[in-house]
Amino acid sequence: MTHLWCNGQWFDPLDFSASPTDRGLILGLGLFETILAIDGEPILAELHLARLRASCKQLGWRFEYPDIRDTMVALTQRNQFTVGRARIRLAISAGSGVFHDLALGADHIIWMTAAQAAELPPSTSANLSLWRRNEHSALAGLKCASYAENLVALEHAVRLGFEETIFLNTAGNVCEASTSNVFLVKNGTLHTPTLASGCLPGITRAMVIEMAEKLGIPSAVRDITAEELHHADELFLTSSIRGVMAISRFEQRSLTPGPVTHLIGKAWNDGLVRKNAT
């Protein structure tokens, strides 16, 4: 990375700084979005920005950068990510302020970085996390900067030989993975947890639900138990960077990516190609 964007200006990474009293830095009071770019073009940026603005509104913040998508394109160009896949990270940190006040401080920062995105493996593995998601949390559904819980759970899964980990919520139902949403297929029907489970309202998740309807695949958004994960015919994860990725091993059970996963994955990849072409 040779350049980053912050508060409307371009910086060398070595010149970037934040206040030592920034509540995003010391308390995790911040929001972020991760956007895939293909050949320098941000994919589904408008949907990511809509989610970010909705999250800002929930915290009482305002996001006023109407030309931010054009800035994303400029960011990929400045960093020479105009061929292949790149990861754009757009973040807001609350800045300094009174401990109990959520308001953005005068020194709050909005910044954006770009990095090369690795080529994706055909499938992944996942276990069931030891820890539960609180679906009643004030932060449920927000892509919040306080990500340590995810990282602790993911590191534990990696030590056990897995690449992802899936959280249940306090009700014992499936919520989400540490960096993605979860889908299962049983008897040809696609299932994914409701947003009331506490999961992030994923951009790819919403589009997969729409694609299933267009493809004539029966689907249900509902409470899902851990037992159903163990007996699913197919499992896959979705995220903006991963797209649609099959789970080929869940806990100690091997799975073969099935017809629904293949169909949804192909529709997603074809859609990205068309989106990028326009």
N, C-alpha and C positions, 0 to 999 in steps of 0.2 A: 504494500500500500504506500503510495507516494503522496496522496492528497486526501484530505477529508473536508467535509463541509460543516460549518457550525454557525448558527445564528446569521445566515446569509453571507458568510465569508468563507474563503478557502484557506486552509492551513496545511502546513507540513505537520505530520504526526508529532514531531518533536516539539512543535510550538503550541500544541493543544494543551489546555489546562482547565481545571474546574476548581471552584472555591473549596477549600478544606472543610467548610461548613455546609456544603451542598447536601441537602437531605436525601438526594438520590444516592450520593456517595456513602453517606454515613448511616442512612436508614432504609435505603432501598426504595425511596419514594420516587418512582419513575415508571415510564411506560416505554415499550419498544415494539417495532414490527420488523420482521425479516422477510425480504422480498427477493424472489428469484429474478435474475436477469439472464437473458439468453441473447448472445451476440450483441450485448450492450443495451438491450431493450428490457426495461422492467416489466415483468409479467403480472397482470392483475393488480397493478399499483393502485388503481382507483378503489378497489375493494379493501385493500389494506389500509388506505387512507381513511376510508369511511369507518372502518373498525377503530382506527386510532382516534378519530374525532369523537366517536361514540364513547370510547373509554375516557378521553379527556373530559367530555361533558359530565361523565359520572363522577369525576374528581373535582369538577368545578373549574376546569382549565379551558383555555381557548387555544386553538391551533390555527394560525393565520399565515399559512404559506401556500397560496393558491397555485404557484408555479412549481411545486415541489417535485412533480413527476419529471419536468424538464431538468430539474437539478439532478435527479437520479441518473438521467441519461448523460449529463455532463460529468457526473462522478465516475461512471464507468469509462468514459472516454479519457478523462484525466489519468485514470489508473490503468489504462490500456487493457480493459476487460471487454473488448468489443468482439471477441471471438470466443465461443464456448459459454460455459455456465459461470455465473458469479452470484455472490450473496451480498445483498445490500441490507445494511442494518440502520434503521432510522430510530432514534431514541430521544426521549425527553426526560430531563432530570429537573427536579423541583426547585433547585437552588436554595439559597439560605432563607431562613424564616423561623417563625415561632414554632416550637416543637410540636404543639398540638394543632397548628393551623395548616391546612392542606394547600393554601393558596400558593401559586407560583411566586417565587422571589424575584426581585429585580435582576438578579444574576443567574436566573435559570438558563439552561442551555438546551438547545435542540441541535442534534448533530447526526451526521450520516457518514458511514464508512462503507467501503466495498472490499471484498476479498474473493479470491477464486474459490469456486465451489467444486469439490471433488466429484469425480464421476461416481455414479451410484452403483452399489452392488445389486444383483437381481433380487435379493431377498435379505431378510434379517432374522434375528432371534430375540425373544423377549421372555421375561419372567414376570411373576406377580410381586409387586413391591411389598416390603414389610410394613410400609407406612401408608396411612390413609389420607385422602383428600377431604377437606372440610367443605362440603357443598354449600354450607351456610355462611362461609367466610365473606367478609366485606370485599375481598379481592377476587372472589370466584368469577370466572369468565373474563378477567382482565389479563392482558399480556404484560405482567408487571415486572419491574426490574429486580425485585427481590426473588431471585431464581435459585437461591441456595438449596432450598428443599428439593428441587428437581435434581440438582447436581449431586447431592448426597445420595439420593436414591439411585441415580444413574451410575454413580461410581461403585456403589454396592453391587449392582447388577453386573457391571463389567468385571468386577473381581470374581464373580461366580461364572463368568464365561458367556454372558449375554451381551447383546448390543443395545437393548432397550428394556424398559421396565414399565409395567402397567399398574396404575393406581386404582384401588377401589375407593369408594367414598365412605363416610361414616355409617351409611345405611347398609354397607356391604355390597353395593352395586358397582359395576365397572364405571370408571370416570374417564380416564385418558391415560396416554403414555407420557413420559417425561418431556418429550418434545414433539408430540404428535397426537392425533385423534385415532380412535380405535374402531374398526369395523369387523364384524363376523358374518359368515354365511352359513346358514343351516337349511338344508333341503331346498336350495335354490333361492332362498329369501335373504336379503341383505338387512343387517341389523346394526344400529349404532346407538350409543347412549344419548338420552335427551340432554339438552342444555341444563336442565334442573339437576343433573348429576354433578354439576360443578365444573364440567369440562370447558375448555376454551372454545368459543364459537369459531372454529377453524374455517379459513377461506376455502381450502381444498375440501374439507368436510362438507360444507354447504354445496359445493359444486358437484361432488360425488353423489349426494342425495338427488340433485336435479338430474344428473346424467342417468342414474338408475331409472328414474321415471321415464325419461325419453327413450331408454333402451328397452323398456318393458320389463325391467327386473323388479319383482316385488320387494318392497322395503318397509322397514318399520323403525321409527325413532322411539325408543322405550327404555325402561329399566332393564339392565342385563346383569345377570349374576355371574360370579366367578366360575361356577360350575358350567355355565354355558360356554365360556371360553375353552374349557377343557374338552368339551364335546363338539366344538364347532367343526364344520367341514372345511372351512377356509377362514383365515384371519389375515387382515392387512392393516397397515397404518397409513395415515395421510398427513402430509404437511406441505408447506409451500416449497421447501427445498427437496424433500423426498418425492413429492408427488404421491403416487399410489405404490406402496411397497409391501409385497407379500411377507408374511411371517412364516418362515419355513421350520422354525422350532419354537414351541411355547413350552416353557418349563422343560420337562424331559420328553415331550412328545414331538415327533417330527410330523410336519404337514407338507403336502404337495400343493403348490399354488394351483388353484382350481379355475374352472371356466369363468366364474363370475369375476374373480380377481383379474384374470387376463382381459376380460371384456372391458371392465371399468378402467384398467390400466391403459389399454390401447386407446380408449376414448379420451382419457386424460392427456396422454402424450400427443395424440392427433390434434386435440384442442390447443395444446401449447404451440404446436407447429403453425396452426392457422392463426392463433393470436399473434405470434411473432411475425408472421408474414404480413399482417395488416399494420 
